[in-house]
Amino acid sequence: IENYIQIFKDASFWNSFKNTILFILGYIPLVLVFGLGAALLLNQKIKFRATFRAIYFLPVVTSWVAVSLVWKWLYNPNLGLINYFLSLVGIAGPEWLNNPDTAMLSIVLTSVWKDIGFVMVIFLGGLQNISPSYYEAASIDGASSSRKFWHITLPLLAPTTFLVTIISLINSFQVFDQV
């Protein structure tokens, strides 16, 4: 019990706890929204759909070491592409990884980019499990695309969304490699 008492008095524990909560609050909504968006786009009948799915999933199977090196270069304050593109529109880019105000955002964005493909695949499974008859009935009733999304797709994706949220929450507690 003394160990628990000691850790709750430790300032670095509370700082780590705060950073973990900030990461979770930034990561989970973004990965859910972008993963669902990618799944909705790639659930359509488009040319090269399988190729696009593979491209979106590629970061998931790439090691964190390789991903971190690429993003470290992208975030580089002097030679990075992000600051280069910001300079084209007259914005002086920050030192992404060296500035305490932008470091967490940088890690969240990198993690979201890497995990979108995984979330997309799970949402694709959920989307393909929705019977087309629901959409046919809604079309006959004159429902718009947005009403179909809010009243058919999202409610029927609730179990999938719950699963993705739990998996993402577990993943968000395992943030070691990207940092």
Backbone bond lengths (Angstrom), bond angles and torsions (degrees), N, CA, C in turn:
res aa  C-N    CA-C-N  psi(-1)  N-CA   C-N-CA  omega(-1)  CA-C   N-CA-C  phi
1 I - - - 1.455 - - 1.524 110.00 -
2 E 1.323 116.84 -31.99 1.465 119.98 179.10 1.526 111.60 -60.58
3 N 1.318 116.35 -36.45 1.465 119.64 178.50 1.528 111.47 -61.94
4 Y 1.331 116.74 -40.97 1.460 120.40 178.51 1.524 110.65 -67.62
5 I 1.293 117.15 -40.44 1.463 121.03 177.55 1.521 110.00 -61.62
6 Q 1.327 115.85 -42.66 1.467 120.85 179.77 1.526 111.95 -64.41
7 I 1.329 116.94 -43.44 1.460 119.16 -176.95 1.529 111.22 -67.42
8 F 1.333 117.67 -34.93 1.456 119.79 179.76 1.529 112.13 -72.57
9 K 1.306 116.97 -15.47 1.459 121.30 175.70 1.530 111.97 -92.74
10 D 1.324 117.11 -9.71 1.457 122.02 -175.71 1.536 110.85 -81.88
11 A 1.322 117.07 125.04 1.462 122.00 -179.07 1.523 112.32 -66.70
12 S 1.331 117.73 -33.91 1.466 119.60 -179.89 1.529 111.22 -69.70
13 F 1.340 117.65 -30.05 1.463 120.29 174.91 1.516 109.97 -63.36
14 W 1.328 117.26 -46.76 1.463 120.76 -178.60 1.523 111.57 -67.20
15 N 1.328 117.26 -33.50 1.465 120.23 175.70 1.525 110.20 -66.70
16 S 1.317 117.23 -42.82 1.465 121.36 177.44 1.523 110.87 -64.43
17 F 1.315 116.26 -40.47 1.465 121.14 178.28 1.527 110.40 -62.26
18 K 1.327 116.96 -44.99 1.466 121.74 178.48 1.524 110.79 -61.10
19 N 1.338 116.77 -44.58 1.469 120.20 179.53 1.519 111.71 -64.53
20 T 1.320 117.55 -36.60 1.463 120.98 177.71 1.522 110.41 -64.78
21 I 1.321 117.12 -44.54 1.467 121.14 179.02 1.523 110.61 -63.70
22 L 1.341 117.88 -42.76 1.463 121.26 177.50 1.519 111.33 -61.03
23 F 1.334 116.11 -42.25 1.466 119.44 178.12 1.528 110.36 -61.77
24 I 1.310 117.05 -46.68 1.469 121.32 -178.52 1.525 110.57 -61.18
25 L 1.333 117.05 -44.01 1.464 120.72 -178.57 1.525 112.52 -66.65
26 G 1.324 117.33 -27.18 1.454 120.28 176.97 1.520 112.54 -87.50
27 Y 1.311 116.57 -39.19 1.464 122.15 -172.27 1.529 113.18 -74.55
28 I 1.313 117.53 -51.64 1.467 120.33 -171.49 1.530 112.77 -62.38
29 P 1.336 120.37 -49.97 1.475 117.53 178.91 1.527 112.88 -60.97
30 L 1.331 117.05 -40.72 1.460 119.46 -178.36 1.522 112.11 -66.55
31 V 1.327 117.37 -44.74 1.465 119.43 -178.18 1.528 110.25 -67.85
32 L 1.328 118.24 -33.76 1.471 120.71 177.24 1.521 111.07 -67.55
33 V 1.319 117.12 -47.86 1.471 121.09 -176.85 1.531 110.90 -66.08
34 F 1.335 116.96 -49.10 1.461 119.29 -178.07 1.526 112.12 -71.25
35 G 1.317 117.80 -34.48 1.460 120.66 176.41 1.521 111.71 -65.74
36 L 1.337 116.13 -42.82 1.466 120.00 177.13 1.519 110.43 -66.68
37 G 1.329 116.64 -41.03 1.470 119.90 178.32 1.523 111.67 -60.70
38 A 1.327 116.65 -44.53 1.474 120.22 178.11 1.522 110.52 -64.01
39 A 1.325 116.85 -40.06 1.466 120.29 179.30 1.524 110.94 -64.53
40 L 1.328 117.02 -42.15 1.467 120.08 178.83 1.520 110.94 -63.46
41 L 1.323 116.81 -41.29 1.464 120.34 178.90 1.523 111.65 -66.34
42 L 1.321 116.69 -43.44 1.458 120.38 -175.51 1.528 112.90 -87.62
43 N 1.313 117.25 4.27 1.458 120.98 172.81 1.534 110.00 -90.12
44 Q 1.331 116.13 -11.17 1.463 121.70 178.29 1.520 109.59 -76.55
45 K 1.317 116.10 158.83 1.464 120.34 176.62 1.523 107.86 -85.71
46 I 1.331 115.49 96.13 1.459 121.52 179.27 1.527 109.25 -126.64
47 K 1.336 114.99 160.59 1.460 119.31 176.81 1.515 109.86 -65.49
48 F 1.314 115.95 144.34 1.456 123.46 177.10 1.535 113.10 59.75
49 R 1.323 116.58 30.86 1.462 121.08 -178.58 1.524 111.94 -58.67
50 A 1.321 117.18 -43.12 1.471 120.74 -179.99 1.528 110.78 -64.71
51 T 1.319 116.74 -36.80 1.467 120.70 178.53 1.520 110.66 -65.74
52 F 1.317 116.98 -44.70 1.466 120.63 178.67 1.528 111.25 -63.56
53 R 1.317 116.60 -39.09 1.469 120.06 177.51 1.523 110.32 -61.66
54 A 1.329 116.15 -42.83 1.467 120.21 179.09 1.522 110.88 -64.73
55 I 1.323 117.18 -40.60 1.471 121.05 179.48 1.522 110.56 -63.26
56 Y 1.336 117.02 -42.82 1.465 120.10 178.18 1.523 112.07 -66.53
57 F 1.336 116.36 -31.49 1.466 119.79 -177.54 1.527 112.38 -84.44
58 L 1.319 117.98 -18.45 1.463 122.13 -176.28 1.525 113.97 -53.35
59 P 1.343 120.97 -43.68 1.476 119.10 178.89 1.527 113.94 -60.45
60 V 1.329 117.26 -28.27 1.466 120.75 -178.68 1.525 110.80 -63.39
61 V 1.319 117.13 -38.04 1.457 120.53 -176.95 1.527 112.61 -92.62
62 T 1.320 116.93 0.76 1.458 121.41 177.10 1.526 108.53 -86.35
63 S 1.322 116.98 141.69 1.467 120.18 -177.48 1.530 110.28 -68.86
64 W 1.326 115.18 151.92 1.462 120.16 178.88 1.520 111.67 -64.50
65 V 1.306 117.35 -28.53 1.464 119.67 178.77 1.523 109.81 -63.12
66 A 1.332 116.75 -48.74 1.463 120.38 179.65 1.525 111.37 -64.84
67 V 1.321 116.74 -44.15 1.460 120.94 179.51 1.524 110.70 -62.00
68 S 1.319 116.96 -43.10 1.460 120.84 -179.33 1.521 111.65 -64.07
69 L 1.316 117.28 -39.14 1.462 120.07 178.34 1.527 111.20 -64.79
70 V 1.313 116.90 -42.87 1.466 120.31 178.71 1.523 110.55 -63.61
71 W 1.329 117.14 -47.07 1.462 120.21 -178.42 1.517 111.70 -70.72
72 K 1.314 117.76 -30.25 1.467 119.94 174.97 1.523 109.52 -62.31
73 W 1.318 116.26 -39.48 1.461 120.49 176.55 1.538 110.77 -68.36
74 L 1.335 117.58 -42.60 1.467 120.71 178.73 1.529 111.54 -60.85
75 Y 1.333 116.44 -37.61 1.465 121.69 -178.67 1.528 113.27 -84.65
76 N 1.319 118.86 -4.09 1.456 122.00 -178.22 1.531 109.77 -55.14
77 P 1.344 118.00 127.27 1.471 119.75 -175.92 1.525 113.31 -67.09
78 N 1.327 119.02 -25.81 1.464 121.27 -176.87 1.522 113.12 -101.03
79 L 1.328 117.94 -40.18 1.461 121.73 -173.33 1.521 113.48 -115.47
80 G 1.331 118.11 1.35 1.461 121.24 -174.30 1.515 113.23 -76.62
81 L 1.324 114.43 148.23 1.461 120.68 -179.94 1.525 113.03 -66.68
82 I 1.311 117.14 -34.40 1.471 119.24 -177.96 1.518 110.22 -63.63
83 N 1.322 117.40 -49.46 1.468 119.80 178.88 1.524 111.70 -67.50
84 Y 1.333 117.45 -30.05 1.459 120.28 176.90 1.525 110.07 -63.57
85 F 1.338 116.45 -48.40 1.467 119.62 179.72 1.527 111.56 -66.50
86 L 1.322 117.14 -34.81 1.466 119.41 175.35 1.529 111.17 -64.74
87 S 1.337 116.79 -36.80 1.471 119.92 179.57 1.523 111.72 -67.82
88 L 1.323 117.84 -26.62 1.463 121.07 178.24 1.526 112.27 -65.42
89 V 1.325 116.22 -26.51 1.464 120.04 178.08 1.532 111.71 -104.66
90 G 1.334 115.39 13.59 1.459 120.54 174.23 1.514 115.72 84.80
91 I 1.315 118.13 18.27 1.460 121.46 -179.90 1.526 108.45 -107.43
92 A 1.314 116.01 128.00 1.465 120.35 175.35 1.521 108.05 -82.21
93 G 1.319 115.90 113.21 1.462 120.66 -177.54 1.521 112.02 -71.08
94 P 1.312 116.84 149.20 1.468 120.67 -179.49 1.522 111.79 -79.87
95 E 1.304 115.68 173.81 1.464 121.21 169.54 1.523 105.88 -84.42
96 W 1.300 115.88 89.50 1.455 123.47 -168.43 1.524 113.57 -50.62
97 L 1.314 117.05 -50.82 1.460 120.25 -173.40 1.525 112.78 -90.42
98 N 1.311 118.15 -14.59 1.462 121.47 -178.42 1.519 113.06 -98.05
99 N 1.309 117.30 -11.07 1.458 122.00 -177.99 1.533 108.79 -99.58
100 P 1.334 118.05 122.86 1.477 119.70 -179.49 1.529 113.34 -59.40
101 D 1.332 116.92 -23.96 1.465 119.48 -179.39 1.527 112.64 -76.79
102 T 1.328 118.04 -24.32 1.464 120.46 -176.74 1.530 113.69 -115.21
103 A 1.325 118.22 -9.67 1.471 120.50 -176.52 1.525 111.29 -63.24
104 M 1.328 118.11 -44.92 1.464 120.52 -179.12 1.526 110.31 -64.63
105 L 1.330 116.68 -42.86 1.463 120.54 177.67 1.525 110.51 -58.94
106 S 1.317 116.94 -41.56 1.466 121.54 179.80 1.519 111.26 -62.16
107 I 1.302 117.01 -43.42 1.466 121.00 -179.78 1.526 110.51 -68.36
108 V 1.329 116.37 -40.02 1.470 120.05 178.49 1.523 109.96 -62.49
109 L 1.329 117.52 -47.62 1.467 120.46 -178.10 1.530 111.63 -63.01
110 T 1.322 116.48 -40.91 1.462 119.88 177.97 1.524 110.64 -63.64
111 S 1.312 117.60 -43.51 1.464 121.66 -179.71 1.524 111.07 -65.53
112 V 1.327 116.35 -41.17 1.467 120.46 178.40 1.526 109.59 -62.56
113 W 1.348 116.59 -45.86 1.463 120.37 -179.79 1.528 110.87 -58.19
114 K 1.315 116.82 -41.88 1.465 120.46 -177.32 1.530 112.11 -71.01
115 D 1.319 118.06 -32.80 1.462 120.92 -172.78 1.523 114.98 -98.37
116 I 1.327 118.59 -5.19 1.463 120.53 -179.83 1.527 111.08 -57.95
117 G 1.309 117.26 -41.83 1.463 120.61 -177.97 1.520 112.88 -61.53
118 F 1.321 116.98 -39.87 1.462 121.16 178.85 1.527 110.65 -64.62
119 V 1.318 115.48 -47.71 1.466 120.61 179.68 1.532 110.01 -64.11
120 M 1.339 115.86 -38.64 1.462 120.75 179.24 1.533 111.02 -59.86
121 V 1.321 117.35 -44.08 1.469 120.93 -178.39 1.533 110.34 -62.94
122 I 1.307 117.10 -41.58 1.469 119.67 179.79 1.529 109.98 -66.98
123 F 1.341 117.07 -43.24 1.468 119.66 177.52 1.532 111.26 -65.33
124 L 1.331 117.75 -35.56 1.467 119.56 176.38 1.523 110.47 -60.10
125 G 1.313 116.56 -41.94 1.465 119.79 176.66 1.517 111.32 -60.48
126 G 1.336 116.15 -42.24 1.460 120.01 178.16 1.520 112.08 -66.03
127 L 1.319 116.93 -41.17 1.470 120.81 -179.89 1.529 111.06 -65.35
128 Q 1.313 116.91 -39.51 1.462 119.97 -178.64 1.527 112.08 -75.05
129 N 1.321 116.16 -11.05 1.458 120.86 177.14 1.530 111.72 -87.86
130 I 1.333 117.13 -8.63 1.472 120.91 179.19 1.524 108.09 -83.04
131 S 1.299 115.92 126.11 1.464 120.93 -178.22 1.535 110.80 -67.29
132 P 1.328 118.04 134.02 1.468 121.15 177.82 1.531 112.99 -63.04
133 S 1.325 116.92 -18.86 1.470 119.45 -178.81 1.533 111.66 -63.03
134 Y 1.339 117.51 -29.89 1.466 119.92 176.71 1.522 110.43 -63.43
135 Y 1.322 115.73 -43.06 1.466 119.92 -179.11 1.526 111.15 -70.69
136 E 1.341 116.85 -35.71 1.465 120.61 176.68 1.522 110.68 -62.56
137 A 1.319 116.03 -45.76 1.472 119.82 179.32 1.521 111.04 -62.81
138 A 1.321 116.83 -40.58 1.465 120.38 178.89 1.519 110.80 -66.02
139 S 1.326 117.80 -38.07 1.473 121.36 178.07 1.524 110.50 -64.98
140 I 1.315 116.34 -41.52 1.470 120.27 178.08 1.518 110.10 -62.06
141 D 1.328 116.76 -36.68 1.466 121.00 178.77 1.522 112.21 -78.05
142 G 1.344 117.08 -5.24 1.463 120.34 177.09 1.519 114.49 86.90
143 A 1.301 117.94 21.95 1.469 121.31 -179.15 1.531 110.18 -72.87
144 S 1.320 115.90 140.83 1.462 121.11 176.74 1.526 109.50 -78.61
145 S 1.326 115.22 169.52 1.468 119.57 179.42 1.521 111.46 -61.02
146 S 1.335 116.73 -39.61 1.464 119.48 -179.37 1.527 111.41 -67.60
147 R 1.323 117.27 -37.92 1.469 119.41 177.53 1.530 111.03 -67.38
148 K 1.331 116.42 -37.15 1.467 119.42 176.29 1.528 109.84 -62.24
149 F 1.333 115.84 -41.85 1.464 119.42 -179.84 1.522 110.61 -63.96
150 W 1.336 117.70 -50.00 1.468 121.19 -174.87 1.525 113.46 -72.87
151 H 1.341 117.36 -29.96 1.466 119.67 -173.95 1.529 114.60 -106.90
152 I 1.333 117.43 -12.44 1.467 119.49 177.59 1.527 110.35 -118.96
153 T 1.336 115.40 -59.08 1.467 119.67 -172.14 1.524 111.75 -62.92
154 L 1.328 117.36 -56.20 1.473 119.51 -176.46 1.524 113.41 -60.94
155 P 1.335 119.50 -46.84 1.475 117.14 178.61 1.536 113.51 -62.47
156 L 1.332 116.83 -37.53 1.464 118.73 -179.33 1.520 112.27 -76.83
157 L 1.331 116.77 -16.07 1.466 120.91 175.10 1.529 112.52 -90.53
158 A 1.326 117.96 3.12 1.467 120.80 -176.87 1.532 112.80 -56.14
159 P 1.335 120.38 -45.96 1.473 118.43 178.11 1.534 112.46 -63.88
160 T 1.319 116.21 -38.00 1.468 120.46 177.95 1.520 110.25 -66.24
161 T 1.323 116.40 -42.12 1.460 121.00 179.18 1.522 110.50 -63.54
162 F 1.315 117.13 -39.84 1.457 121.05 177.30 1.531 110.36 -61.70
163 L 1.342 116.57 -46.57 1.459 121.09 178.90 1.531 110.99 -59.98
164 V 1.321 116.57 -47.49 1.467 120.99 -179.10 1.526 110.40 -63.32
165 T 1.313 117.41 -39.35 1.467 120.83 179.09 1.524 111.04 -63.72
166 I 1.313 117.37 -44.11 1.474 120.96 179.31 1.522 110.51 -64.75
167 I 1.326 117.54 -45.63 1.464 120.55 179.04 1.527 110.46 -62.97
168 S 1.332 117.32 -42.21 1.463 120.87 179.13 1.526 111.31 -66.06
169 L 1.315 116.80 -36.44 1.462 120.43 177.24 1.532 110.31 -64.61
170 I 1.308 116.45 -43.33 1.462 120.02 176.93 1.524 110.04 -62.25
171 N 1.331 117.03 -45.07 1.473 120.96 178.68 1.521 111.87 -62.34
172 S 1.321 117.05 -34.38 1.467 119.67 -176.53 1.532 111.93 -72.08
173 F 1.324 117.59 -17.86 1.464 120.20 174.52 1.534 111.48 -85.40
174 Q 1.323 116.35 -4.89 1.470 120.76 -179.00 1.535 111.05 -110.89
175 V 1.295 116.34 43.50 1.465 120.97 -178.26 1.525 108.23 -91.09
176 F 1.322 115.96 90.77 1.450 120.82 177.99 1.517 110.57 -123.09
177 D 1.320 115.91 -52.10 1.464 120.62 -174.08 1.527 112.80 -62.36
178 Q 1.331 116.46 -45.49 1.461 118.21 -176.84 1.525 112.34 -66.52
179 V 1.309 117.82 -33.18 1.465 120.05 178.01 1.516 108.83 -69.99
